[in-house]
Amino acid sequence: QVQLAEFGGGLVQAGGSLRLSCIASGATFGHYVMGWFRQAPGKEREFVAGIGRYGAKLEYAEPVKGRFTISRENAKSTVYLQVNSLKPEDTAVYYCAADYQSNTNVIFDTPLQYEYWGQGTQVTVSS
């Protein structure tokens, strides 16, 4: 069973940047597909970005393409989300998620496909 912990959220002005990190423990990190999701108040949790087991396969939600970058370092059991050109509508709690997957080319983009979740980190973008 894998445990996930997110770091790096905060308050930033529109146009600013943050680097979110998610550190995993308790399992072999390279066996897990990883994803970032976010949830704003009163809204459903939505997919932001996903990355395959070895980082070769990436997927992004349309609203963040060109602004956010997902990456991973399996040796450090860490997945990152670099968030640039932030907008007020990016304000949300950001969660990382993991799911064990034998296929190295799979990415999941819905919450139900992930078994493990972190506690979330708040990102607030002021206008």
N, C-alpha and C positions, 0 to 999 in steps of 0.2 A: 504494500500500500504506500502511495506516495503522498507526502505532505508538501503543500505549496505556501509560499509567503511572498507577498508583493511589497515592493518598496518604490519610493521615488515620486509619489504624487505630491501635489501642493497647489498653491494659488499662484497663477501666472496671468500676465496681461495678454490680451489678444495679440497674436503674432509671435508670441513667445514659444519656447520649447521646453520639453521635459524628457528625461529618460527613465522609463519605468523598468524595474527589474523584478523577476520572479525566480526565487531560489527554491529548488526542489530537494527533498530529502526522503530517505526511506526506501528508495528503489533505484534501479538502473535507469538514469534519466534518458539515455539514448533509445530506450524501448518505447518512449511515449511521444505521441503526437501532441503538440502544444497549441493552445489558442489564447487569444485575448478577446475579452468581451467587455461591454460596458452597460451600465444601467443608470439612467437619469431618473429623478423623482417622478413617479406616476407613469413611467414607461416600462415596457418589457426589456429584458436583457437582450442586447443585440451583439451580433458578431462584429469584431473589428478586424482581426487578422489571425491567420493560422500558419503554422510551419510544420513541415514533415519531420520525420525522426532525425534526419541528418542535415536538415536545412536547405536541401536542394529545391524543395517544392514550397512555394509561398502562395498565399491568397489574401486578398484585402477586400474589405467592404468598399463599395463605391464612394461613400462620403469621405473616406480617408485616403484614397489612392493618391499618390504623389506627395502626401504630407507625413504619413506614418510609415515606419520601417520596422518589421519584425526580424529578429535574428536570435540565434541560440549558440551557446558554447556548452557542448555536452561534457567536456572535461570539468567545467565548473558547475554543472547541473543548473544552468541558468538560461532563462529566455528573457529577451529584452524587447521593449517597444519604444522606439525613438519617435516622439511626437513633436512635429514642427508645425509652424504656421497655425497655431491653435486658434480656434474660434470659440465664442461663448457657447455655441451649441455642442461643443465637445465636452462640456461640463458633465461629469458623471462619476460614479464609482467604477473603477476599472478592475476587472478580475482576470486572473490567468486560470487556465484549465488544462487538464491533462487526461489523456486516455491511452491505455496500453494498446499497441497496434503492431502486428507482425509485418504488415505491408509498409515498406519504406516510402511509398509514393502517395499515401493517403493524407488528406486534410479534411477535417470536419468543420462545418460552419454553423451548426445549430447547438444550443446548450445541451439538449438531451443526449447528444452523442459523446459528451464528456462525463467521465465518472468522478474526477477529482477537481476540487476548486480551492482557490485561496480565499482569504478573508476580504480582499479588495483594498484598493487604495484610492483615495479621493483626488480627483483632478477638478479644479475650479478655474475657469477662465473668465476674467473680468473684461468688460468692454471699454 
